[in-house]
Protein backbone atom coordinates (compact mmCIF):
# COMPACT_ATOMS: atom_id res chain seq x y z
CA UNK A 1 0.00 0.00 0.00
CA UNK A 2 1.52 3.32 -1.10
CA UNK A 3 1.07 6.61 0.72
CA UNK A 4 1.10 9.98 -1.02
CA UNK A 5 2.87 12.77 0.82
CA UNK A 6 1.59 16.22 -0.01
CA UNK A 7 3.23 19.46 1.04
CA UNK A 8 0.97 22.23 2.34
CA UNK A 9 3.13 25.14 1.22
CA UNK A 10 3.25 27.56 -1.69
CA UNK A 11 5.31 25.13 -3.71
CA UNK A 12 5.18 21.49 -4.72
CA UNK A 13 8.25 19.28 -4.10
CA UNK A 14 7.95 17.60 -7.49
CA UNK A 15 8.55 20.90 -9.32
CA UNK A 16 12.32 20.50 -9.14
CA UNK A 17 12.09 17.18 -10.96
CA UNK A 18 10.20 18.77 -13.85
CA UNK A 19 12.64 21.66 -14.41
CA UNK A 20 14.44 21.67 -17.74
CA UNK A 21 16.73 24.21 -19.39
CA UNK A 22 15.46 25.18 -22.85
CA UNK A 23 16.72 27.40 -25.65
CA UNK A 24 13.39 29.12 -26.33
CA UNK A 25 10.06 29.76 -24.66
CA UNK A 26 6.62 30.09 -26.24
CA UNK A 27 5.73 33.62 -27.27
CA UNK A 28 2.04 33.13 -28.11
CA UNK A 29 -0.94 31.49 -26.42
CA UNK A 30 -1.08 28.68 -28.98
CA UNK A 31 2.63 27.89 -28.56
CA UNK A 32 2.22 27.99 -24.78
CA UNK A 33 -0.73 25.58 -24.88
CA UNK A 34 1.18 23.23 -27.17
CA UNK A 35 4.21 23.24 -24.88
CA UNK A 36 1.93 22.74 -21.88
CA UNK A 37 0.40 19.63 -23.41
CA UNK A 38 3.84 18.28 -24.19
CA UNK A 39 5.08 18.91 -20.65
CA UNK A 40 1.97 17.25 -19.20
CA UNK A 41 2.15 18.79 -15.74
CA UNK A 42 -1.16 17.18 -14.80
CA UNK A 43 0.64 13.84 -14.60
CA UNK A 44 2.48 15.13 -11.51
CA UNK A 45 -0.28 17.27 -10.01
CA UNK A 46 -1.56 14.48 -7.73
CA UNK A 47 1.68 14.79 -5.74
CA UNK A 48 0.86 18.38 -4.82
CA UNK A 49 -1.41 19.81 -2.15
CA UNK A 50 -2.86 22.28 -4.67
CA UNK A 51 -3.09 20.28 -7.93
CA UNK A 52 -5.30 22.86 -9.65
CA UNK A 53 -2.52 25.48 -9.36
CA UNK A 54 0.23 23.16 -10.62
CA UNK A 55 0.69 24.30 -14.23
CA UNK A 56 3.23 24.70 -17.01
CA UNK A 57 5.67 27.62 -16.99
CA UNK A 58 8.49 28.78 -19.21
CA UNK A 59 10.41 31.57 -17.48
CA UNK A 60 13.86 32.99 -16.76
CA UNK A 61 16.15 31.81 -13.95
CA UNK A 62 17.33 34.08 -11.08
CA UNK A 63 20.63 34.85 -12.87
CA UNK A 64 18.76 35.97 -16.02
CA UNK A 65 20.99 33.77 -18.19
CA UNK A 66 18.80 30.72 -18.80
CA UNK A 67 15.26 29.83 -19.81
CA UNK A 68 13.50 27.16 -17.79
CA UNK A 69 10.50 24.94 -18.42
CA UNK A 70 8.94 23.79 -15.18
CA UNK A 71 5.69 22.63 -13.67
CA UNK A 72 4.94 24.78 -10.64
CA UNK A 73 2.23 26.64 -8.76
CA UNK A 74 1.07 29.68 -10.67
CA UNK A 75 1.42 33.05 -8.98
CA UNK A 76 0.33 36.63 -9.51
CA UNK A 77 3.44 38.66 -10.42
CA UNK A 78 3.38 42.29 -9.25
CA UNK A 79 5.23 45.60 -9.64
CA UNK A 80 6.36 45.09 -13.25
CA UNK A 81 9.00 42.41 -12.77
CA UNK A 82 9.74 39.46 -15.03
CA UNK A 83 8.74 36.01 -13.80
CA UNK A 84 11.43 33.60 -12.61
CA UNK A 85 11.61 30.09 -11.23
CA UNK A 86 13.93 29.73 -8.24
CA UNK A 87 15.20 26.18 -7.89
CA UNK A 88 16.58 26.87 -4.42
CA UNK A 89 13.25 28.21 -3.22
CA UNK A 90 11.31 25.87 -5.52
CA UNK A 91 8.91 28.65 -6.38
CA UNK A 92 7.66 30.89 -9.15
CA UNK A 93 8.22 34.52 -8.19
CA UNK A 94 9.24 38.02 -9.28
CA UNK A 95 12.79 38.52 -10.58
CA UNK A 96 13.85 41.64 -8.73
CA UNK A 97 16.81 42.19 -11.04
CA UNK A 98 14.58 43.01 -13.99
CA UNK A 99 12.05 45.68 -14.84
CA UNK A 100 9.84 44.68 -17.72
CA UNK A 101 7.50 47.63 -17.21
CA UNK A 102 10.11 49.69 -19.13
CA UNK A 103 9.88 47.59 -22.30
CA UNK A 104 8.92 49.64 -25.35
CA UNK A 105 7.06 46.64 -26.76
CA UNK A 106 4.71 44.53 -24.65
CA UNK A 107 5.68 46.00 -21.27
CA UNK A 108 4.62 44.07 -18.18
CA UNK A 109 1.66 45.47 -16.26
CA UNK A 110 1.86 46.00 -12.51
CA UNK A 111 -0.04 42.73 -12.04
CA UNK A 112 -0.23 39.61 -14.20
CA UNK A 113 -0.41 35.83 -13.87
CA UNK A 114 2.80 33.84 -14.16
CA UNK A 115 1.16 31.43 -16.60
CA UNK A 116 0.84 34.40 -19.00
CA UNK A 117 4.58 35.08 -19.10
CA UNK A 118 4.56 34.42 -22.86
CA UNK A 119 2.90 37.81 -23.33
CA UNK A 120 6.14 39.55 -22.33
CA UNK A 121 8.86 37.95 -24.51
CA UNK A 122 11.24 40.79 -23.69
CA UNK A 123 11.97 38.93 -20.45
CA UNK A 124 13.16 35.93 -22.46
CA UNK A 125 15.30 38.14 -24.68
CA UNK A 126 17.19 39.44 -21.66
CA UNK A 127 18.88 36.05 -21.30
CA UNK A 128 20.43 36.44 -24.77
CA UNK A 129 22.36 39.60 -23.98
CA UNK A 130 26.04 38.66 -23.49
CA UNK A 131 28.08 39.61 -20.43
CA UNK A 132 25.04 40.61 -18.39
CA UNK A 133 26.89 39.92 -15.15
CA UNK A 134 29.38 42.74 -15.83
CA UNK A 135 27.19 45.38 -17.46
CA UNK A 136 24.73 47.34 -15.34
CA UNK A 137 22.46 48.66 -16.63
CA UNK A 138 22.27 47.16 -20.10
CA UNK A 139 19.81 47.80 -22.89
CA UNK A 140 19.03 46.41 -26.28
CA UNK A 141 20.39 49.59 -27.82
CA UNK A 142 23.83 48.28 -26.76
CA UNK A 143 23.38 45.03 -28.66
CA UNK A 144 22.52 45.43 -32.35
CA UNK A 145 22.12 41.68 -32.71
CA UNK A 146 19.04 41.69 -30.55
CA UNK A 147 17.71 45.13 -31.46
CA UNK A 148 15.95 43.56 -34.42
CA UNK A 149 13.55 41.66 -32.16
CA UNK A 150 12.61 44.17 -29.49
CA UNK A 151 13.91 47.26 -27.71
CA UNK A 152 13.98 46.64 -24.00
CA UNK A 153 15.78 48.13 -21.06
CA UNK A 154 17.45 45.88 -18.53
CA UNK A 155 18.14 47.08 -15.04
CA UNK A 156 20.11 44.52 -13.08
CA UNK A 157 21.89 44.28 -9.79
CA UNK A 158 24.47 41.58 -8.93
CA UNK A 159 22.68 38.40 -7.96
CA UNK A 160 22.96 36.98 -4.47
CA UNK A 161 20.88 34.61 -2.44
CA UNK A 162 19.16 37.72 -1.11
CA UNK A 163 17.27 37.89 -4.40
CA UNK A 164 15.47 34.66 -3.56
CA UNK A 165 14.73 35.94 -0.04
CA UNK A 166 13.09 39.05 -1.45
CA UNK A 167 16.03 41.17 -0.34
CA UNK A 168 14.99 41.15 3.32
CA UNK A 169 18.57 41.52 4.53
CA UNK A 170 19.02 44.62 2.37
CA UNK A 171 15.97 46.18 3.96
CA UNK A 172 17.29 45.47 7.45
CA UNK A 173 20.68 46.89 6.49
CA UNK A 174 19.06 50.05 5.19
CA UNK A 175 17.23 50.52 8.48
CA UNK A 176 20.50 50.08 10.41
CA UNK A 177 22.21 52.81 8.38
CA UNK A 178 19.27 55.14 8.94
CA UNK A 179 19.52 54.43 12.67
CA UNK A 180 23.24 55.31 12.72
CA UNK A 181 22.60 58.57 10.87
CA UNK A 182 19.82 59.48 13.32
CA UNK A 183 22.10 58.91 16.32
CA UNK A 184 24.85 61.06 14.75
CA UNK A 185 22.36 63.85 14.09
CA UNK A 186 21.22 63.81 17.74
CA UNK A 187 24.85 63.94 18.94
CA UNK A 188 25.66 66.85 16.62
CA UNK A 189 22.63 68.85 17.78
CA UNK A 190 23.44 68.13 21.41
CA UNK A 191 27.03 69.26 20.94
CA UNK A 192 25.92 72.55 19.36
CA UNK A 193 23.49 73.19 22.23
CA UNK A 194 26.31 72.50 24.71
CA UNK A 195 28.48 75.22 23.13
CA UNK A 196 25.57 77.64 23.11
CA UNK A 197 24.85 76.92 26.76
CA UNK A 198 28.47 77.65 27.71
CA UNK A 199 28.46 80.82 25.65
CA UNK A 200 31.26 79.57 23.46
CA UNK A 201 31.55 79.85 19.70
CA UNK A 202 30.62 76.63 17.94
CA UNK A 203 33.46 75.41 15.68
CA UNK A 204 32.88 76.25 12.03
CA UNK A 205 33.97 72.82 10.89
CA UNK A 206 33.25 69.77 12.96
CA UNK A 207 33.95 66.61 11.00
CA UNK A 208 32.73 63.18 11.94
CA UNK A 209 34.16 60.21 10.10
CA UNK A 210 32.08 57.07 9.82
CA UNK A 211 33.20 53.74 8.46
CA UNK A 212 30.43 51.38 7.43
CA UNK A 213 31.41 47.91 6.22
C-alpha positions in Angstrom: 0.0 0.0 0.0 1.5 3.3 -1.1 1.1 6.6 0.7 1.1 10.0 -1.0 2.9 12.8 0.8 1.6 16.2 0.0 3.2 19.5 1.0 1.0 22.2 2.3 3.1 25.1 1.2 3.2 27.6 -1.7 5.3 25.1 -3.7 5.2 21.5 -4.7 8.3 19.3 -4.1 8.0 17.6 -7.5 8.6 20.9 -9.3 12.3 20.5 -9.1 12.1 17.2 -11.0 10.2 18.8 -13.8 12.6 21.7 -14.4 14.4 21.7 -17.7 16.7 24.2 -19.4 15.5 25.2 -22.9 16.7 27.4 -25.7 13.4 29.1 -26.3 10.1 29.8 -24.7 6.6 30.1 -26.2 5.7 33.6 -27.3 2.0 33.1 -28.1 -0.9 31.5 -26.4 -1.1 28.7 -29.0 2.6 27.9 -28.6 2.2 28.0 -24.8 -0.7 25.6 -24.9 1.2 23.2 -27.2 4.2 23.2 -24.9 1.9 22.7 -21.9 0.4 19.6 -23.4 3.8 18.3 -24.2 5.1 18.9 -20.6 2.0 17.3 -19.2 2.1 18.8 -15.7 -1.2 17.2 -14.8 0.6 13.8 -14.6 2.5 15.1 -11.5 -0.3 17.3 -10.0 -1.6 14.5 -7.7 1.7 14.8 -5.7 0.9 18.4 -4.8 -1.4 19.8 -2.1 -2.9 22.3 -4.7 -3.1 20.3 -7.9 -5.3 22.9 -9.6 -2.5 25.5 -9.4 0.2 23.2 -10.6 0.7 24.3 -14.2 3.2 24.7 -17.0 5.7 27.6 -17.0 8.5 28.8 -19.2 10.4 31.6 -17.5 13.9 33.0 -16.8 16.1 31.8 -13.9 17.3 34.1 -11.1 20.6 34.8 -12.9 18.8 36.0 -16.0 21.0 33.8 -18.2 18.8 30.7 -18.8 15.3 29.8 -19.8 13.5 27.2 -17.8 10.5 24.9 -18.4 8.9 23.8 -15.2 5.7 22.6 -13.7 4.9 24.8 -10.6 2.2 26.6 -8.8 1.1 29.7 -10.7 1.4 33.0 -9.0 0.3 36.6 -9.5 3.4 38.7 -10.4 3.4 42.3 -9.3 5.2 45.6 -9.6 6.4 45.1 -13.2 9.0 42.4 -12.8 9.7 39.5 -15.0 8.7 36.0 -13.8 11.4 33.6 -12.6 11.6 30.1 -11.2 13.9 29.7 -8.2 15.2 26.2 -7.9 16.6 26.9 -4.4 13.2 28.2 -3.2 11.3 25.9 -5.5 8.9 28.6 -6.4 7.7 30.9 -9.1 8.2 34.5 -8.2 9.2 38.0 -9.3 12.8 38.5 -10.6 13.9 41.6 -8.7 16.8 42.2 -11.0 14.6 43.0 -14.0 12.1 45.7 -14.8 9.8 44.7 -17.7 7.5 47.6 -17.2 10.1 49.7 -19.1 9.9 47.6 -22.3 8.9 49.6 -25.3 7.1 46.6 -26.8 4.7 44.5 -24.6 5.7 46.0 -21.3 4.6 44.1 -18.2 1.7 45.5 -16.3 1.9 46.0 -12.5 0.0 42.7 -12.0 -0.2 39.6 -14.2 -0.4 35.8 -13.9 2.8 33.8 -14.2 1.2 31.4 -16.6 0.8 34.4 -19.0 4.6 35.1 -19.1 4.6 34.4 -22.9 2.9 37.8 -23.3 6.1 39.5 -22.3 8.9 37.9 -24.5 11.2 40.8 -23.7 12.0 38.9 -20.4 13.2 35.9 -22.5 15.3 38.1 -24.7 17.2 39.4 -21.7 18.9 36.1 -21.3 20.4 36.4 -24.8 22.4 39.6 -24.0 26.0 38.7 -23.5 28.1 39.6 -20.4 25.0 40.6 -18.4 26.9 39.9 -15.2 29.4 42.7 -15.8 27.2 45.4 -17.5 24.7 47.3 -15.3 22.5 48.7 -16.6 22.3 47.2 -20.1 19.8 47.8 -22.9 19.0 46.4 -26.3 20.4 49.6 -27.8 23.8 48.3 -26.8 23.4 45.0 -28.7 22.5 45.4 -32.4 22.1 41.7 -32.7 19.0 41.7 -30.5 17.7 45.1 -31.5 15.9 43.6 -34.4 13.6 41.7 -32.2 12.6 44.2 -29.5 13.9 47.3 -27.7 14.0 46.6 -24.0 15.8 48.1 -21.1 17.5 45.9 -18.5 18.1 47.1 -15.0 20.1 44.5 -13.1 21.9 44.3 -9.8 24.5 41.6 -8.9 22.7 38.4 -8.0 23.0 37.0 -4.5 20.9 34.6 -2.4 19.2 37.7 -1.1 17.3 37.9 -4.4 15.5 34.7 -3.6 14.7 35.9 0.0 13.1 39.1 -1.4 16.0 41.2 -0.3 15.0 41.2 3.3 18.6 41.5 4.5 19.0 44.6 2.4 16.0 46.2 4.0 17.3 45.5 7.4 20.7 46.9 6.5 19.1 50.1 5.2 17.2 50.5 8.5 20.5 50.1 10.4 22.2 52.8 8.4 19.3 55.1 8.9 19.5 54.4 12.7 23.2 55.3 12.7 22.6 58.6 10.9 19.8 59.5 13.3 22.1 58.9 16.3 24.8 61.1 14.8 22.4 63.9 14.1 21.2 63.8 17.7 24.9 63.9 18.9 25.7 66.9 16.6 22.6 68.8 17.8 23.4 68.1 21.4 27.0 69.3 20.9 25.9 72.5 19.4 23.5 73.2 22.2 26.3 72.5 24.7 28.5 75.2 23.1 25.6 77.6 23.1 24.8 76.9 26.8 28.5 77.6 27.7 28.5 80.8 25.6 31.3 79.6 23.5 31.5 79.8 19.7 30.6 76.6 17.9 33.5 75.4 15.7 32.9 76.3 12.0 34.0 72.8 10.9 33.3 69.8 13.0 33.9 66.6 11.0 32.7 63.2 11.9 34.2 60.2 10.1 32.1 57.1 9.8 33.2 53.7 8.5 30.4 51.4 7.4 31.4 47.9 6.2 
